[in-house]
């Protein structure tokens, strides 16, 4: 039986190790120097799947049936192709695509990524080739693999959000995640997501455009996140996802210059987890719709904390860059946590924090 350390992600091997796709990670009885042991063999052409479990792992996120409570954070997984050698995308609760706009955006100037203590700053600017490209190339690929698909929808205007959804209504999409919260785009996300009135307007218009599950992604860059959560719920959101990145900056003291071309960017990674947990906990008490929790999740223990705080499902984001099998390890670790604690169904963990 495979064993994982829920406190630490299983790494991909140290210096001198062969490529991950041809390496056996943490074989039982062998010392590998990794933080945990794993009997799952990763071989070329055989992406990793979660282990069989007797624990009930299915959750319902606002009408979206997920085979387990783990998806990926938009922008950290593209549409899954790049991770296909490592993870069976169909085995995830869902694949959440990178944000898509109507005609495509060029994104921001470089440098647009900077490493920070326990995290990273990004100022990508929602670069994407547009919804037509997603429909022609990425969605058929995901459909052929029988993956559950959440498309992250972005827009410079209220009209663009609606136009993107309308363009996708005949495509194999299971749910939409409306990105009203990205902090590194000048027009659209930041302004819309920080005003209750504009949130109600864009969500209500998106709601009128589709009957599919509508998840609204909230920004943490507000005074009271519950006010925005209530506005989204009132306008017809089926679920809420939070948090998006926290606005931050990094400076190169030697050059006396910002590390990002646009000076500021979105902070993600383990550094933001305490803030994310607090906001999920607050929103769970403020709204009735289910929550998709994210922000610094790298291990099963992280994911369980979000479930206990009130999230129905979780998204793994920045951790994917360092550990391409993080999602499956989190799924397995949640099931093993349930086994250890006598939990027969993962839904029993939702909001089970004792305080």
PLY file of the C-alpha trace (Angstrom):
ply
format ascii 1.0
element vertex 355
property float x
property float y
property float z
element edge 354
property int vertex1
property int vertex2
end_header
0.00 0.00 0.00
1.25 3.47 -0.88
2.14 5.79 2.00
2.36 9.55 1.84
3.43 12.08 4.41
0.48 14.48 4.54
2.73 17.17 5.99
5.19 17.27 3.10
4.79 16.91 -0.68
6.53 13.94 -2.24
9.32 15.39 -4.35
10.44 14.43 -7.81
13.92 13.37 -6.78
17.16 15.08 -5.96
20.21 16.01 -7.99
21.37 13.31 -10.36
18.00 11.52 -10.48
16.72 10.37 -13.87
13.66 12.15 -15.34
10.54 11.78 -13.24
8.67 9.94 -15.97
11.23 7.12 -15.80
11.84 7.09 -12.06
10.30 5.07 -9.29
9.67 7.48 -6.43
10.24 6.26 -2.91
10.09 2.50 -3.41
9.23 0.71 -0.19
12.33 -0.30 1.73
14.66 1.99 -0.20
16.10 5.27 0.97
15.46 8.02 -1.56
16.00 11.19 0.44
12.42 12.22 -0.32
9.98 13.52 2.28
7.66 10.53 2.18
7.44 7.16 0.46
5.51 6.20 -2.60
5.04 2.86 -4.29
3.44 4.34 -7.38
5.63 3.74 -10.42
5.81 6.67 -12.81
6.73 5.42 -16.25
6.62 7.08 -19.62
3.14 6.84 -21.09
1.56 6.01 -17.73
0.42 9.17 -15.94
-0.32 8.82 -12.27
-3.82 8.13 -10.97
-5.18 8.23 -7.42
-5.05 4.99 -5.48
-8.24 2.97 -4.93
-10.00 3.90 -1.70
-13.13 2.94 0.20
-13.61 6.54 1.28
-16.42 8.36 -0.51
-14.61 11.13 -2.40
-17.37 12.59 -4.61
-18.43 16.18 -3.92
-20.94 18.55 -5.50
-19.70 22.06 -6.16
-22.79 24.09 -6.95
-24.21 21.50 -9.33
-20.84 20.30 -10.64
-20.29 16.66 -9.73
-16.60 16.07 -8.97
-15.21 12.56 -8.52
-12.96 13.94 -5.78
-12.57 17.39 -4.20
-9.36 18.39 -6.00
-8.95 20.59 -9.05
-6.18 22.97 -10.14
-5.96 26.73 -9.85
-6.45 28.53 -13.12
-3.20 29.56 -14.77
-1.04 26.89 -13.13
-2.04 23.91 -15.28
-2.81 25.41 -18.72
-5.41 22.98 -20.10
-3.60 19.91 -18.81
-1.46 18.93 -21.80
1.82 19.89 -20.15
1.03 17.68 -17.15
-0.30 14.72 -19.09
2.93 12.71 -18.72
2.63 12.98 -14.94
-1.08 13.09 -14.05
-4.15 11.44 -15.53
-6.24 14.58 -16.01
-9.46 12.56 -16.04
-8.72 11.36 -12.50
-8.86 14.87 -11.05
-12.06 16.28 -9.65
-11.84 18.78 -12.50
-9.35 20.53 -14.73
-9.68 24.30 -14.46
-8.32 25.93 -17.59
-6.19 29.03 -17.83
-8.28 32.17 -18.11
-9.76 32.72 -21.57
-10.93 35.96 -23.15
-12.88 36.62 -26.32
-10.10 37.48 -28.76
-6.95 36.73 -26.79
-4.64 38.94 -24.76
-0.91 39.44 -25.23
-0.12 39.61 -21.53
2.35 41.83 -19.73
5.97 42.65 -20.48
8.82 40.65 -18.94
10.08 40.12 -16.34
6.73 38.97 -15.05
7.60 36.28 -12.49
9.63 36.73 -9.32
10.39 34.22 -6.59
9.62 35.32 -3.03
10.02 33.67 0.38
7.52 30.78 0.47
5.89 31.87 -2.76
6.07 33.68 -6.05
4.83 36.86 -7.68
3.33 36.76 -11.14
2.31 39.50 -13.50
1.46 37.38 -16.53
-1.55 39.49 -17.43
-3.91 36.65 -18.38
-2.11 36.01 -21.66
-4.20 33.64 -23.77
-4.96 32.99 -27.47
-8.72 33.48 -27.14
-11.85 31.38 -26.83
-11.83 30.09 -30.42
-8.43 28.50 -29.88
-9.61 26.92 -26.62
-12.63 25.43 -28.38
-10.65 24.14 -31.34
-7.57 22.74 -29.60
-7.90 22.30 -25.84
-11.50 21.36 -25.11
-11.58 18.48 -27.64
-8.34 17.16 -26.10
-9.86 17.22 -22.63
-13.11 15.68 -23.87
-11.20 12.81 -25.50
-9.73 12.03 -22.08
-13.11 12.25 -20.35
-11.93 15.03 -18.05
-14.32 17.20 -16.06
-13.74 20.76 -17.29
-14.11 24.14 -15.62
-13.33 27.02 -17.97
-12.00 30.17 -16.34
-13.67 33.15 -18.04
-12.00 36.56 -18.19
-13.02 39.87 -19.67
-12.10 43.52 -20.06
-15.79 44.44 -19.86
-19.15 43.06 -18.73
-20.00 42.34 -22.36
-16.83 40.33 -22.92
-17.56 37.98 -20.02
-20.98 37.25 -21.50
-19.60 36.85 -25.03
-17.03 34.30 -23.86
-19.70 32.24 -22.10
-22.00 32.44 -25.11
-19.17 31.22 -27.33
-18.64 28.22 -25.07
-22.25 27.14 -24.68
-21.93 24.59 -27.51
-18.57 23.30 -26.25
-17.80 20.36 -23.89
-17.63 22.45 -20.70
-18.97 21.33 -17.32
-18.81 24.64 -15.43
-17.54 28.21 -15.65
-15.28 30.03 -13.23
-15.79 33.77 -13.67
-12.55 35.59 -12.95
-13.54 38.95 -11.51
-10.49 39.11 -9.28
-7.16 39.01 -11.07
-4.99 41.78 -9.58
-2.59 42.22 -12.49
-4.86 43.39 -15.29
-5.51 47.09 -15.67
-8.94 46.80 -17.30
-11.56 44.46 -15.88
-10.83 42.01 -13.08
-9.45 44.21 -10.32
-12.10 46.93 -10.60
-15.04 44.57 -11.04
-14.07 42.27 -8.19
-13.63 44.94 -5.54
-17.08 46.53 -5.84
-20.23 44.74 -4.68
-22.32 46.63 -7.24
-20.11 45.67 -10.19
-19.88 42.08 -8.95
-23.66 41.82 -8.90
-23.84 43.28 -12.40
-21.32 40.97 -14.06
-22.48 37.84 -12.23
-26.14 38.48 -13.01
-25.31 38.93 -16.69
-23.23 35.75 -16.75
-26.03 33.94 -14.92
-28.50 34.94 -17.61
-26.17 33.60 -20.30
-25.91 30.01 -19.04
-27.60 27.29 -17.03
-24.29 25.57 -16.34
-22.75 25.78 -12.85
-21.31 29.25 -12.32
-18.38 29.64 -9.95
-17.28 33.18 -9.13
-13.62 33.70 -8.20
-13.09 36.29 -5.48
-10.19 38.64 -4.92
-8.61 38.90 -1.46
-7.69 42.53 -2.15
-10.77 43.95 -0.44
-11.68 45.23 3.01
-14.46 42.67 3.59
-14.49 39.57 1.40
-17.86 38.48 2.79
-19.52 41.57 1.29
-18.30 40.55 -2.16
-19.25 36.92 -1.52
-22.81 37.88 -0.61
-23.07 40.06 -3.72
-21.99 37.19 -5.97
-24.38 34.79 -4.27
-27.28 37.24 -4.58
-26.58 37.65 -8.30
-26.84 33.92 -8.98
-23.45 32.33 -8.36
-23.71 28.58 -7.76
-20.37 28.50 -5.93
-17.48 30.77 -5.01
-13.75 30.17 -5.42
-11.19 31.92 -3.25
-8.66 33.25 -2.93
-7.00 34.67 -5.99
-3.53 36.11 -5.58
-2.68 38.89 -3.12
-1.27 42.07 -4.59
2.43 42.45 -3.81
5.79 43.56 -5.13
9.48 42.69 -5.02
12.50 44.98 -5.29
16.05 44.34 -6.45
17.95 46.46 -3.92
21.24 46.29 -5.84
19.67 47.69 -8.98
17.11 49.81 -7.11
14.54 48.50 -9.53
11.34 46.47 -9.18
11.71 42.79 -10.05
8.55 42.87 -12.17
8.15 45.05 -15.26
4.77 46.25 -14.05
6.14 46.72 -10.51
3.29 44.83 -8.79
1.98 41.31 -9.20
-0.05 38.58 -7.57
1.47 36.68 -4.65
0.75 32.96 -4.43
2.18 29.88 -2.74
2.45 28.79 0.91
2.91 32.38 2.10
-0.75 33.19 1.39
-2.32 30.12 3.01
-3.18 31.67 6.40
-4.98 34.54 4.64
-6.80 32.14 2.33
-7.91 29.91 5.19
-9.26 32.87 7.12
-11.23 34.13 4.13
-12.69 30.69 3.33
-13.75 30.34 6.96
-15.38 33.78 6.93
-17.22 33.16 3.66
-18.42 29.74 4.78
-20.27 31.48 7.60
-21.57 34.27 5.36
-23.05 32.43 2.33
-24.96 29.25 1.61
-23.33 28.32 -1.71
-20.37 25.90 -1.67
-16.78 27.14 -1.76
-13.74 26.11 -3.78
-10.79 26.88 -1.51
-7.30 27.71 -2.75
-4.18 29.58 -1.75
-0.94 27.87 -0.82
-2.18 24.28 -0.98
0.78 21.94 -1.52
-0.04 18.91 0.64
-2.98 16.82 1.72
-2.78 18.42 5.17
-3.21 21.83 3.55
-6.24 20.60 1.63
-7.86 19.07 4.71
-7.46 22.38 6.54
-9.46 24.13 3.81
-12.19 21.49 3.94
-12.44 21.86 7.71
-12.66 25.64 7.29
-15.71 25.17 5.07
-14.54 24.50 1.52
-16.34 21.80 -0.46
-13.40 21.37 -2.84
-9.86 22.68 -3.18
-7.52 23.80 -5.96
-3.80 23.13 -6.13
-1.96 26.00 -7.81
1.64 27.13 -7.43
2.62 23.70 -6.05
2.14 22.26 -9.55
5.21 24.14 -10.75
7.48 22.46 -8.21
5.77 19.07 -8.11
3.79 18.06 -11.22
2.06 15.19 -9.39
0.95 17.33 -6.45
-2.74 17.02 -7.33
-2.81 13.23 -7.19
-0.73 13.20 -4.01
-3.25 15.53 -2.40
-6.15 13.29 -3.46
-4.45 10.21 -2.03
-3.48 12.04 1.14
-7.04 13.24 1.78
-8.31 9.66 1.48
-5.60 8.44 3.85
-6.44 11.18 6.36
-10.07 10.02 6.25
-8.96 6.42 6.83
-6.89 7.39 9.84
-9.70 9.40 11.39
-12.55 6.99 10.68
-14.17 9.30 8.13
-16.17 7.32 5.57
-17.05 10.20 3.25
-14.99 13.31 2.52
-18.13 15.45 2.80
-18.01 14.84 6.54
-14.95 17.10 6.70
-16.62 20.14 5.16
-16.95 22.83 7.80
-16.06 20.37 10.57
-13.65 22.77 12.28
-14.21 22.78 16.03
-13.82 26.23 17.54
0 1
1 2
2 3
3 4
4 5
5 6
6 7
7 8
8 9
9 10
10 11
11 12
12 13
13 14
14 15
15 16
16 17
17 18
18 19
19 20
20 21
21 22
22 23
23 24
24 25
25 26
26 27
27 28
28 29
29 30
30 31
31 32
32 33
33 34
34 35
35 36
36 37
37 38
38 39
39 40
40 41
41 42
42 43
43 44
44 45
45 46
46 47
47 48
48 49
49 50
50 51
51 52
52 53
53 54
54 55
55 56
56 57
57 58
58 59
59 60
60 61
61 62
62 63
63 64
64 65
65 66
66 67
67 68
68 69
69 70
70 71
71 72
72 73
73 74
74 75
75 76
76 77
77 78
78 79
79 80
80 81
81 82
82 83
83 84
84 85
85 86
86 87
87 88
88 89
89 90
90 91
91 92
92 93
93 94
94 95
95 96
96 97
97 98
98 99
99 100
100 101
101 102
102 103
103 104
104 105
105 106
106 107
107 108
108 109
109 110
110 111
111 112
112 113
113 114
114 115
115 116
116 117
117 118
118 119
119 120
120 121
121 122
122 123
123 124
124 125
125 126
126 127
127 128
128 129
129 130
130 131
131 132
132 133
133 134
134 135
135 136
136 137
137 138
138 139
139 140
140 141
141 142
142 143
143 144
144 145
145 146
146 147
147 148
148 149
149 150
150 151
151 152
152 153
153 154
154 155
155 156
156 157
157 158
158 159
159 160
160 161
161 162
162 163
163 164
164 165
165 166
166 167
167 168
168 169
169 170
170 171
171 172
172 173
173 174
174 175
175 176
176 177
177 178
178 179
179 180
180 181
181 182
182 183
183 184
184 185
185 186
186 187
187 188
188 189
189 190
190 191
191 192
192 193
193 194
194 195
195 196
196 197
197 198
198 199
199 200
200 201
201 202
202 203
203 204
204 205
205 206
206 207
207 208
208 209
209 210
210 211
211 212
212 213
213 214
214 215
215 216
216 217
217 218
218 219
219 220
220 221
221 222
222 223
223 224
224 225
225 226
226 227
227 228
228 229
229 230
230 231
231 232
232 233
233 234
234 235
235 236
236 237
237 238
238 239
239 240
240 241
241 242
242 243
243 244
244 245
245 246
246 247
247 248
248 249
249 250
250 251
251 252
252 253
253 254
254 255
255 256
256 257
257 258
258 259
259 260
260 261
261 262
262 263
263 264
264 265
265 266
266 267
267 268
268 269
269 270
270 271
271 272
272 273
273 274
274 275
275 276
276 277
277 278
278 279
279 280
280 281
281 282
282 283
283 284
284 285
285 286
286 287
287 288
288 289
289 290
290 291
291 292
292 293
293 294
294 295
295 296
296 297
297 298
298 299
299 300
300 301
301 302
302 303
303 304
304 305
305 306
306 307
307 308
308 309
309 310
310 311
311 312
312 313
313 314
314 315
315 316
316 317
317 318
318 319
319 320
320 321
321 322
322 323
323 324
324 325
325 326
326 327
327 328
328 329
329 330
330 331
331 332
332 333
333 334
334 335
335 336
336 337
337 338
338 339
339 340
340 341
341 342
342 343
343 344
344 345
345 346
346 347
347 348
348 349
349 350
350 351
351 352
352 353
353 354
